[in-house]
Amino acid sequence: MNIQTLLGHWQASYHGKRTSRSFPIELPIDEAAKILALAEMYPDQNQAQIITDLLRAALNELEEYFPYQAGNRQVTTDENGDPIYEDVGLTPKFLRLSNKYRKLLEDEIKEST
């Protein structure tokens, strides 16, 4: 999800699977005011949901901006037949670590039920 589709997401009110962990934060006044304004504009969304959705959108967008770093192993070819090499930059590391922690969090959910 990106920022552009967030408003439609809020209107649809999908909340997805949740972890039992919480991540307490103290927001700067300007950002807190914007969260409160959004909560008033979208009363079906609580403040925590708005923060969660904005964070999700920002993380998805961040992932798109990790620089590609070509490795030595060719993984495919493009439409012109030119080789495409595996990405050995930040994206695969981020995805690997994200998957590691996703599994850990899912295991925590299973253990708590």
Secondary structure, 3 states (H helix, E strand, C coil): CCHHHHHHHHHHCCCCCCCCCCCCCCCCHHHHHHHHHHHHHCCCCCHHHHHHHHHHHHHHHHHHCCCCCEEEEEEEECCCCCEEEEECCHHHHHHHHHHHHHHHHHHHHHHHC
